[in-house]
Amino acid sequence: MYYNNHLYKKIQAIQNKATQRRTNRINDARNSVYNEQTSSKMSLLFTPEQVASTKRKVIAKALKDQRDNKRF
């Protein structure tokens, strides 16, 4: 029984670590988009459509990475 419990805890730890990485990656993507929008120089360089397009691409990449990480 101890062995099964040990394996369960190891699997939980791996899943928690993967979840944390996904969360960090998505938060980093959101923060980078937010920083890009709030920076006054960046706001002058990019149209709202370009910012929205970039935001979609960054979030899509984060979600793709999230899917890839689910497959251990």
PDB file of N, CA, C and O in Angstrom:
ATOM      1  N   MET A   1       0.826  -1.200   0.000  1.00  0.00           N
ATOM      2  CA  MET A   1       0.000   0.000   0.000  1.00  0.00           C
ATOM      3  C   MET A   1       0.874   1.268   0.000  1.00  0.00           C
ATOM      4  O   MET A   1       0.551   2.265  -0.646  1.00  0.00           O
ATOM      5  N   TYR A   2       1.971   1.197   0.733  1.00  0.00           N
ATOM      6  CA  TYR A   2       2.862   2.359   0.796  1.00  0.00           C
ATOM      7  C   TYR A   2       3.382   2.711  -0.592  1.00  0.00           C
ATOM      8  O   TYR A   2       3.480   3.883  -0.954  1.00  0.00           O
ATOM      9  N   TYR A   3       3.716   1.674  -1.367  1.00  0.00           N
ATOM     10  CA  TYR A   3       4.275   1.906  -2.704  1.00  0.00           C
ATOM     11  C   TYR A   3       3.273   2.649  -3.583  1.00  0.00           C
ATOM     12  O   TYR A   3       3.641   3.593  -4.283  1.00  0.00           O
ATOM     13  N   ASN A   4       2.002   2.224  -3.549  1.00  0.00           N
ATOM     14  CA  ASN A   4       0.965   2.889  -4.343  1.00  0.00           C
ATOM     15  C   ASN A   4       0.788   4.337  -3.906  1.00  0.00           C
ATOM     16  O   ASN A   4       0.642   5.230  -4.740  1.00  0.00           O
ATOM     17  N   ASN A   5       0.800   4.563  -2.614  1.00  0.00           N
ATOM     18  CA  ASN A   5       0.662   5.913  -2.081  1.00  0.00           C
ATOM     19  C   ASN A   5       1.833   6.783  -2.534  1.00  0.00           C
ATOM     20  O   ASN A   5       1.660   7.948  -2.890  1.00  0.00           O
ATOM     21  N   HIS A   6       3.021   6.195  -2.512  1.00  0.00           N
ATOM     22  CA  HIS A   6       4.226   6.910  -2.940  1.00  0.00           C
ATOM     23  C   HIS A   6       4.114   7.302  -4.417  1.00  0.00           C
ATOM     24  O   HIS A   6       4.408   8.438  -4.788  1.00  0.00           O
ATOM     25  N   LEU A   7       3.684   6.347  -5.257  1.00  0.00           N
ATOM     26  CA  LEU A   7       3.515   6.640  -6.684  1.00  0.00           C
ATOM     27  C   LEU A   7       2.465   7.721  -6.894  1.00  0.00           C
ATOM     28  O   LEU A   7       2.650   8.628  -7.706  1.00  0.00           O
ATOM     29  N   TYR A   8       1.370   7.620  -6.163  1.00  0.00           N
ATOM     30  CA  TYR A   8       0.299   8.609  -6.281  1.00  0.00           C
ATOM     31  C   TYR A   8       0.831  10.006  -5.964  1.00  0.00           C
ATOM     32  O   TYR A   8       0.535  10.968  -6.672  1.00  0.00           O
ATOM     33  N   LYS A   9       1.614  10.106  -4.900  1.00  0.00           N
ATOM     34  CA  LYS A   9       2.167  11.414  -4.518  1.00  0.00           C
ATOM     35  C   LYS A   9       3.132  11.934  -5.576  1.00  0.00           C
ATOM     36  O   LYS A   9       3.169  13.133  -5.854  1.00  0.00           O
ATOM     37  N   LYS A  10       3.923  11.017  -6.175  1.00  0.00           N
ATOM     38  CA  LYS A  10       4.849  11.441  -7.228  1.00  0.00           C
ATOM     39  C   LYS A  10       4.080  11.970  -8.436  1.00  0.00           C
ATOM     40  O   LYS A  10       4.426  13.007  -9.001  1.00  0.00           O
ATOM     41  N   ILE A  11       3.035  11.244  -8.820  1.00  0.00           N
ATOM     42  CA  ILE A  11       2.220  11.665  -9.968  1.00  0.00           C
ATOM     43  C   ILE A  11       1.576  13.015  -9.677  1.00  0.00           C
ATOM     44  O   ILE A  11       1.552  13.892 -10.541  1.00  0.00           O
ATOM     45  N   GLN A  12       1.056  13.184  -8.470  1.00  0.00           N
ATOM     46  CA  GLN A  12       0.450  14.462  -8.076  1.00  0.00           C
ATOM     47  C   GLN A  12       1.466  15.595  -8.175  1.00  0.00           C
ATOM     48  O   GLN A  12       1.148  16.686  -8.648  1.00  0.00           O
ATOM     49  N   ALA A  13       2.686  15.326  -7.726  1.00  0.00           N
ATOM     50  CA  ALA A  13       3.726  16.359  -7.760  1.00  0.00           C
ATOM     51  C   ALA A  13       4.037  16.754  -9.199  1.00  0.00           C
ATOM     52  O   ALA A  13       4.198  17.936  -9.499  1.00  0.00           O
ATOM     53  N   ILE A  14       4.120  15.764 -10.089  1.00  0.00           N
ATOM     54  CA  ILE A  14       4.399  16.046 -11.505  1.00  0.00           C
ATOM     55  C   ILE A  14       3.261  16.869 -12.101  1.00  0.00           C
ATOM     56  O   ILE A  14       3.502  17.841 -12.817  1.00  0.00           O
ATOM     57  N   GLN A  15       2.021  16.477 -11.805  1.00  0.00           N
ATOM     58  CA  GLN A  15       0.869  17.201 -12.351  1.00  0.00           C
ATOM     59  C   GLN A  15       0.815  18.624 -11.806  1.00  0.00           C
ATOM     60  O   GLN A  15       0.510  19.562 -12.543  1.00  0.00           O
ATOM     61  N   ASN A  16       1.108  18.785 -10.528  1.00  0.00           N
ATOM     62  CA  ASN A  16       1.097  20.126  -9.935  1.00  0.00           C
ATOM     63  C   ASN A  16       2.160  21.011 -10.569  1.00  0.00           C
ATOM     64  O   ASN A  16       1.923  22.192 -10.825  1.00  0.00           O
ATOM     65  N   LYS A  17       3.334  20.434 -10.822  1.00  0.00           N
ATOM     66  CA  LYS A  17       4.416  21.199 -11.431  1.00  0.00           C
ATOM     67  C   LYS A  17       4.032  21.626 -12.848  1.00  0.00           C
ATOM     68  O   LYS A  17       4.282  22.761 -13.254  1.00  0.00           O
ATOM     69  N   ALA A  18       3.416  20.697 -13.600  1.00  0.00           N
ATOM     70  CA  ALA A  18       2.987  21.013 -14.966  1.00  0.00           C
ATOM     71  C   ALA A  18       1.917  22.103 -14.948  1.00  0.00           C
ATOM     72  O   ALA A  18       1.940  23.016 -15.772  1.00  0.00           O
ATOM     73  N   THR A  19       0.988  22.004 -14.013  1.00  0.00           N
ATOM     74  CA  THR A  19      -0.066  23.017 -13.891  1.00  0.00           C
ATOM     75  C   THR A  19       0.539  24.374 -13.573  1.00  0.00           C
ATOM     76  O   THR A  19       0.127  25.390 -14.133  1.00  0.00           O
ATOM     77  N   GLN A  20       1.511  24.393 -12.680  1.00  0.00           N
ATOM     78  CA  GLN A  20       2.161  25.650 -12.308  1.00  0.00           C
ATOM     79  C   GLN A  20       2.876  26.268 -13.505  1.00  0.00           C
ATOM     80  O   GLN A  20       2.818  27.480 -13.713  1.00  0.00           O
ATOM     81  N   ARG A  21       3.555  25.424 -14.297  1.00  0.00           N
ATOM     82  CA  ARG A  21       4.247  25.935 -15.487  1.00  0.00           C
ATOM     83  C   ARG A  21       3.249  26.518 -16.480  1.00  0.00           C
ATOM     84  O   ARG A  21       3.479  27.585 -17.048  1.00  0.00           O
ATOM     85  N   ARG A  22       2.134  25.811 -16.687  1.00  0.00           N
ATOM     86  CA  ARG A  22       1.106  26.315 -17.612  1.00  0.00           C
ATOM     87  C   ARG A  22       0.567  27.652 -17.127  1.00  0.00           C
ATOM     88  O   ARG A  22       0.441  28.600 -17.902  1.00  0.00           O
ATOM     89  N   THR A  23       0.250  27.719 -15.844  1.00  0.00           N
ATOM     90  CA  THR A  23      -0.291  28.952 -15.267  1.00  0.00           C
ATOM     91  C   THR A  23       0.704  30.091 -15.432  1.00  0.00           C
ATOM     92  O   THR A  23       0.333  31.199 -15.818  1.00  0.00           O
ATOM     93  N   ASN A  24       1.969  29.813 -15.138  1.00  0.00           N
ATOM     94  CA  ASN A  24       2.995  30.852 -15.272  1.00  0.00           C
ATOM     95  C   ASN A  24       3.110  31.318 -16.712  1.00  0.00           C
ATOM     96  O   ASN A  24       3.236  32.514 -16.975  1.00  0.00           O
ATOM     97  N   ARG A  25       3.066  30.370 -17.650  1.00  0.00           N
ATOM     98  CA  ARG A  25       3.222  30.722 -19.063  1.00  0.00           C
ATOM     99  C   ARG A  25       2.050  31.588 -19.527  1.00  0.00           C
ATOM    100  O   ARG A  25       2.246  32.579 -20.230  1.00  0.00           O
ATOM    101  N   ILE A  26       0.833  31.212 -19.129  1.00  0.00           N
ATOM    102  CA  ILE A  26      -0.343  31.998 -19.536  1.00  0.00           C
ATOM    103  C   ILE A  26      -0.293  33.382 -18.893  1.00  0.00           C
ATOM    104  O   ILE A  26      -0.594  34.382 -19.546  1.00  0.00           O
ATOM    105  N   ASN A  27       0.087  33.444 -17.613  1.00  0.00           N
ATOM    106  CA  ASN A  27       0.189  34.744 -16.939  1.00  0.00           C
ATOM    107  C   ASN A  27       1.268  35.611 -17.578  1.00  0.00           C
ATOM    108  O   ASN A  27       1.080  36.817 -17.740  1.00  0.00           O
ATOM    109  N   ASP A  28       2.396  35.002 -17.942  1.00  0.00           N
ATOM    110  CA  ASP A  28       3.459  35.756 -18.614  1.00  0.00           C
ATOM    111  C   ASP A  28       2.959  36.312 -19.940  1.00  0.00           C
ATOM    112  O   ASP A  28       3.258  37.452 -20.298  1.00  0.00           O
ATOM    113  N   ALA A  29       2.194  35.499 -20.667  1.00  0.00           N
ATOM    114  CA  ALA A  29       1.656  35.950 -21.953  1.00  0.00           C
ATOM    115  C   ALA A  29       0.714  37.130 -21.737  1.00  0.00           C
ATOM    116  O   ALA A  29       0.779  38.125 -22.460  1.00  0.00           O
ATOM    117  N   ARG A  30      -0.156  37.014 -20.743  1.00  0.00           N
ATOM    118  CA  ARG A  30      -1.100  38.108 -20.459  1.00  0.00           C
ATOM    119  C   ARG A  30      -0.358  39.368 -20.034  1.00  0.00           C
ATOM    120  O   ARG A  30      -0.689  40.472 -20.467  1.00  0.00           O
ATOM    121  N   ASN A  31       0.647  39.191 -19.181  1.00  0.00           N
ATOM    122  CA  ASN A  31       1.413  40.349 -18.709  1.00  0.00           C
ATOM    123  C   ASN A  31       2.150  41.032 -19.845  1.00  0.00           C
ATOM    124  O   ASN A  31       2.202  42.260 -19.906  1.00  0.00           O
ATOM    125  N   SER A  32       2.725  40.237 -20.752  1.00  0.00           N
ATOM    126  CA  SER A  32       3.479  40.849 -21.849  1.00  0.00           C
ATOM    127  C   SER A  32       2.546  41.637 -22.754  1.00  0.00           C
ATOM    128  O   SER A  32       2.899  42.716 -23.229  1.00  0.00           O
ATOM    129  N   VAL A  33       1.345  41.093 -22.995  1.00  0.00           N
ATOM    130  CA  VAL A  33       0.377  41.817 -23.825  1.00  0.00           C
ATOM    131  C   VAL A  33      -0.062  43.089 -23.104  1.00  0.00           C
ATOM    132  O   VAL A  33      -0.150  44.152 -23.717  1.00  0.00           O
ATOM    133  N   TYR A  34      -0.338  42.982 -21.799  1.00  0.00           N
ATOM    134  CA  TYR A  34      -0.766  44.148 -21.027  1.00  0.00           C
ATOM    135  C   TYR A  34       0.319  45.223 -21.041  1.00  0.00           C
ATOM    136  O   TYR A  34       0.032  46.403 -21.242  1.00  0.00           O
ATOM    137  N   ASN A  35       1.569  44.806 -20.826  1.00  0.00           N
ATOM    138  CA  ASN A  35       2.668  45.769 -20.819  1.00  0.00           C
ATOM    139  C   ASN A  35       2.824  46.426 -22.181  1.00  0.00           C
ATOM    140  O   ASN A  35       3.143  47.611 -22.279  1.00  0.00           O
ATOM    141  N   GLU A  36       2.596  45.643 -23.232  1.00  0.00           N
ATOM    142  CA  GLU A  36       2.708  46.181 -24.587  1.00  0.00           C
ATOM    143  C   GLU A  36       1.635  47.253 -24.812  1.00  0.00           C
ATOM    144  O   GLU A  36       1.891  48.279 -25.441  1.00  0.00           O
ATOM    145  N   GLN A  37       0.433  46.999 -24.289  1.00  0.00           N
ATOM    146  CA  GLN A  37      -0.666  47.945 -24.496  1.00  0.00           C
ATOM    147  C   GLN A  37      -0.487  49.209 -23.664  1.00  0.00           C
ATOM    148  O   GLN A  37      -0.839  50.302 -24.109  1.00  0.00           O
ATOM    149  N   THR A  38       0.058  49.067 -22.460  1.00  0.00           N
ATOM    150  CA  THR A  38       0.121  50.226 -21.560  1.00  0.00           C
ATOM    151  C   THR A  38       1.348  51.094 -21.798  1.00  0.00           C
ATOM    152  O   THR A  38       1.380  52.252 -21.384  1.00  0.00           O
ATOM    153  N   SER A  39       2.343  50.550 -22.452  1.00  0.00           N
ATOM    154  CA  SER A  39       3.526  51.358 -22.740  1.00  0.00           C
ATOM    155  C   SER A  39       3.140  52.420 -23.768  1.00  0.00           C
ATOM    156  O   SER A  39       2.637  52.094 -24.843  1.00  0.00           O
ATOM    157  N   SER A  40       3.375  53.686 -23.438  1.00  0.00           N
ATOM    158  CA  SER A  40       2.909  54.765 -24.322  1.00  0.00           C
ATOM    159  C   SER A  40       3.581  54.708 -25.689  1.00  0.00           C
ATOM    160  O   SER A  40       2.936  54.942 -26.711  1.00  0.00           O
ATOM    161  N   LYS A  41       4.873  54.397 -25.711  1.00  0.00           N
ATOM    162  CA  LYS A  41       5.565  54.318 -27.001  1.00  0.00           C
ATOM    163  C   LYS A  41       4.995  53.193 -27.848  1.00  0.00           C
ATOM    164  O   LYS A  41       4.787  53.352 -29.050  1.00  0.00           O
ATOM    165  N   MET A  42       4.744  52.053 -27.211  1.00  0.00           N
ATOM    166  CA  MET A  42       4.197  50.912 -27.945  1.00  0.00           C
ATOM    167  C   MET A  42       2.799  51.237 -28.468  1.00  0.00           C
ATOM    168  O   MET A  42       2.435  50.842 -29.576  1.00  0.00           O
ATOM    169  N   SER A  43       2.024  51.956 -27.668  1.00  0.00           N
ATOM    170  CA  SER A  43       0.667  52.295 -28.087  1.00  0.00           C
ATOM    171  C   SER A  43       0.688  53.154 -29.348  1.00  0.00           C
ATOM    172  O   SER A  43      -0.205  53.058 -30.190  1.00  0.00           O
ATOM    173  N   LEU A  44       1.708  53.987 -29.468  1.00  0.00           N
ATOM    174  CA  LEU A  44       1.809  54.832 -30.655  1.00  0.00           C
ATOM    175  C   LEU A  44       2.291  54.035 -31.868  1.00  0.00           C
ATOM    176  O   LEU A  44       1.953  54.364 -33.005  1.00  0.00           O
ATOM    177  N   LEU A  45       3.086  52.983 -31.619  1.00  0.00           N
ATOM    178  CA  LEU A  45       3.650  52.221 -32.730  1.00  0.00           C
ATOM    179  C   LEU A  45       2.662  51.227 -33.337  1.00  0.00           C
ATOM    180  O   LEU A  45       2.721  50.950 -34.535  1.00  0.00           O
ATOM    181  N   PHE A  46       1.755  50.688 -32.520  1.00  0.00           N
ATOM    182  CA  PHE A  46       0.856  49.641 -32.993  1.00  0.00           C
ATOM    183  C   PHE A  46      -0.594  50.098 -32.976  1.00  0.00           C
ATOM    184  O   PHE A  46      -1.027  50.817 -32.075  1.00  0.00           O
ATOM    185  N   THR A  47      -1.335  49.666 -33.990  1.00  0.00           N
ATOM    186  CA  THR A  47      -2.777  49.936 -34.000  1.00  0.00           C
ATOM    187  C   THR A  47      -3.448  48.948 -33.054  1.00  0.00           C
ATOM    188  O   THR A  47      -2.871  47.907 -32.740  1.00  0.00           O
ATOM    189  N   PRO A  48      -4.660  49.261 -32.594  1.00  0.00           N
ATOM    190  CA  PRO A  48      -5.375  48.313 -31.721  1.00  0.00           C
ATOM    191  C   PRO A  48      -5.557  46.942 -32.384  1.00  0.00           C
ATOM    192  O   PRO A  48      -5.547  45.916 -31.704  1.00  0.00           O
ATOM    193  N   GLU A  49      -5.724  46.929 -33.711  1.00  0.00           N
ATOM    194  CA  GLU A  49      -5.894  45.650 -34.414  1.00  0.00           C
ATOM    195  C   GLU A  49      -4.619  44.813 -34.308  1.00  0.00           C
ATOM    196  O   GLU A  49      -4.682  43.600 -34.110  1.00  0.00           O
ATOM    197  N   GLN A  50      -3.458  45.467 -34.442  1.00  0.00           N
ATOM    198  CA  GLN A  50      -2.187  44.742 -34.338  1.00  0.00           C
ATOM    199  C   GLN A  50      -1.981  44.200 -32.921  1.00  0.00           C
ATOM    200  O   GLN A  50      -1.509  43.078 -32.736  1.00  0.00           O
ATOM    201  N   VAL A  51      -2.341  45.010 -31.933  1.00  0.00           N
ATOM    202  CA  VAL A  51      -2.199  44.574 -30.541  1.00  0.00           C
ATOM    203  C   VAL A  51      -3.113  43.379 -30.284  1.00  0.00           C
ATOM    204  O   VAL A  51      -2.703  42.398 -29.663  1.00  0.00           O
ATOM    205  N   ALA A  52      -4.361  43.465 -30.766  1.00  0.00           N
ATOM    206  CA  ALA A  52      -5.315  42.369 -30.571  1.00  0.00           C
ATOM    207  C   ALA A  52      -4.828  41.104 -31.265  1.00  0.00           C
ATOM    208  O   ALA A  52      -4.940  40.006 -30.720  1.00  0.00           O
ATOM    209  N   SER A  53      -4.289  41.262 -32.464  1.00  0.00           N
ATOM    210  CA  SER A  53      -3.777  40.109 -33.213  1.00  0.00           C
ATOM    211  C   SER A  53      -2.613  39.460 -32.466  1.00  0.00           C
ATOM    212  O   SER A  53      -2.547  38.236 -32.352  1.00  0.00           O
ATOM    213  N   THR A  54      -1.705  40.281 -31.961  1.00  0.00           N
ATOM    214  CA  THR A  54      -0.558  39.767 -31.210  1.00  0.00           C
ATOM    215  C   THR A  54      -1.031  39.071 -29.940  1.00  0.00           C
ATOM    216  O   THR A  54      -0.525  38.009 -29.577  1.00  0.00           O
ATOM    217  N   LYS A  55      -2.002  39.679 -29.272  1.00  0.00           N
ATOM    218  CA  LYS A  55      -2.538  39.090 -28.044  1.00  0.00           C
ATOM    219  C   LYS A  55      -3.117  37.706 -28.329  1.00  0.00           C
ATOM    220  O   LYS A  55      -2.875  36.757 -27.584  1.00  0.00           O
ATOM    221  N   ARG A  56      -3.888  37.601 -29.423  1.00  0.00           N
ATOM    222  CA  ARG A  56      -4.467  36.302 -29.789  1.00  0.00           C
ATOM    223  C   ARG A  56      -3.376  35.275 -30.065  1.00  0.00           C
ATOM    224  O   ARG A  56      -3.481  34.124 -29.642  1.00  0.00           O
ATOM    225  N   LYS A  57      -2.325  35.690 -30.777  1.00  0.00           N
ATOM    226  CA  LYS A  57      -1.234  34.762 -31.109  1.00  0.00           C
ATOM    227  C   LYS A  57      -0.513  34.284 -29.851  1.00  0.00           C
ATOM    228  O   LYS A  57      -0.211  33.099 -29.712  1.00  0.00           O
ATOM    229  N   VAL A  58      -0.242  35.210 -28.940  1.00  0.00           N
ATOM    230  CA  VAL A  58       0.487  34.853 -27.715  1.00  0.00           C
ATOM    231  C   VAL A  58      -0.339  33.896 -26.866  1.00  0.00           C
ATOM    232  O   VAL A  58       0.185  32.912 -26.344  1.00  0.00           O
ATOM    233  N   ILE A  59      -1.629  34.184 -26.728  1.00  0.00           N
ATOM    234  CA  ILE A  59      -2.492  33.310 -25.926  1.00  0.00           C
ATOM    235  C   ILE A  59      -2.662  31.962 -26.610  1.00  0.00           C
ATOM    236  O   ILE A  59      -2.686  30.930 -25.938  1.00  0.00           O
ATOM    237  N   ALA A  60      -2.783  31.953 -27.946  1.00  0.00           N
ATOM    238  CA  ALA A  60      -2.896  30.685 -28.678  1.00  0.00           C
ATOM    239  C   ALA A  60      -1.643  29.840 -28.457  1.00  0.00           C
ATOM    240  O   ALA A  60      -1.731  28.624 -28.287  1.00  0.00           O
ATOM    241  N   LYS A  61      -0.479  30.485 -28.462  1.00  0.00           N
ATOM    242  CA  LYS A  61       0.772  29.740 -28.235  1.00  0.00           C
ATOM    243  C   LYS A  61       0.809  29.185 -26.813  1.00  0.00           C
ATOM    244  O   LYS A  61       1.232  28.050 -26.597  1.00  0.00           O
ATOM    245  N   ALA A  62       0.367  29.983 -25.849  1.00  0.00           N
ATOM    246  CA  ALA A  62       0.354  29.509 -24.460  1.00  0.00           C
ATOM    247  C   ALA A  62      -0.587  28.316 -24.312  1.00  0.00           C
ATOM    248  O   ALA A  62      -0.271  27.357 -23.607  1.00  0.00           O
ATOM    249  N   LEU A  63      -1.744  28.376 -24.977  1.00  0.00           N
ATOM    250  CA  LEU A  63      -2.693  27.265 -24.899  1.00  0.00           C
ATOM    251  C   LEU A  63      -2.139  26.026 -25.603  1.00  0.00           C
ATOM    252  O   LEU A  63      -2.357  24.901 -25.154  1.00  0.00           O
ATOM    253  N   LYS A  64      -1.423  26.240 -26.708  1.00  0.00           N
ATOM    254  CA  LYS A  64      -0.808  25.103 -27.416  1.00  0.00           C
ATOM    255  C   LYS A  64       0.244  24.457 -26.517  1.00  0.00           C
ATOM    256  O   LYS A  64       0.308  23.232 -26.413  1.00  0.00           O
ATOM    257  N   ASP A  65       1.064  25.278 -25.868  1.00  0.00           N
ATOM    258  CA  ASP A  65       2.069  24.749 -24.940  1.00  0.00           C
ATOM    259  C   ASP A  65       1.393  23.991 -23.799  1.00  0.00           C
ATOM    260  O   ASP A  65       1.892  22.965 -23.337  1.00  0.00           O
ATOM    261  N   GLN A  66       0.259  24.509 -23.358  1.00  0.00           N
ATOM    262  CA  GLN A  66      -0.488  23.862 -22.282  1.00  0.00           C
ATOM    263  C   GLN A  66      -0.937  22.471 -22.725  1.00  0.00           C
ATOM    264  O   GLN A  66      -0.822  21.507 -21.968  1.00  0.00           O
ATOM    265  N   ARG A  67      -1.452  22.367 -23.961  1.00  0.00           N
ATOM    266  CA  ARG A  67      -1.876  21.061 -24.479  1.00  0.00           C
ATOM    267  C   ARG A  67      -0.682  20.119 -24.603  1.00  0.00           C
ATOM    268  O   ARG A  67      -0.783  18.938 -24.273  1.00  0.00           O
ATOM    269  N   ASP A  68       0.445  20.641 -25.079  1.00  0.00           N
ATOM    270  CA  ASP A  68       1.637  19.807 -25.241  1.00  0.00           C
ATOM    271  C   ASP A  68       2.124  19.280 -23.891  1.00  0.00           C
ATOM    272  O   ASP A  68       2.597  18.148 -23.799  1.00  0.00           O
ATOM    273  N   ASN A  69       2.009  20.089 -22.857  1.00  0.00           N
ATOM    274  CA  ASN A  69       2.485  19.680 -21.530  1.00  0.00           C
ATOM    275  C   ASN A  69       1.586  18.640 -20.888  1.00  0.00           C
ATOM    276  O   ASN A  69       2.026  17.908 -20.002  1.00  0.00           O
ATOM    277  N   LYS A  70       0.328  18.561 -21.321  1.00  0.00           N
ATOM    278  CA  LYS A  70      -0.575  17.570 -20.740  1.00  0.00           C
ATOM    279  C   LYS A  70      -0.133  16.165 -21.111  1.00  0.00           C
ATOM    280  O   LYS A  70      -0.399  15.211 -20.380  1.00  0.00           O
ATOM    281  N   ARG A  71       0.546  16.035 -22.258  1.00  0.00           N
ATOM    282  CA  ARG A  71       1.053  14.722 -22.675  1.00  0.00           C
ATOM    283  C   ARG A  71       2.436  14.545 -22.064  1.00  0.00           C
ATOM    284  O   ARG A  71       3.412  15.129 -22.536  1.00  0.00           O
ATOM    285  N   PHE A  72       2.512  13.742 -21.018  1.00  0.00           N
ATOM    286  CA  PHE A  72       3.802  13.581 -20.330  1.00  0.00           C
ATOM    287  C   PHE A  72       4.752  12.786 -21.196  1.00  0.00           C
ATOM    288  O   PHE A  72       5.891  12.540 -20.798  1.00  0.00           O
TER     289      PHE A  72
END
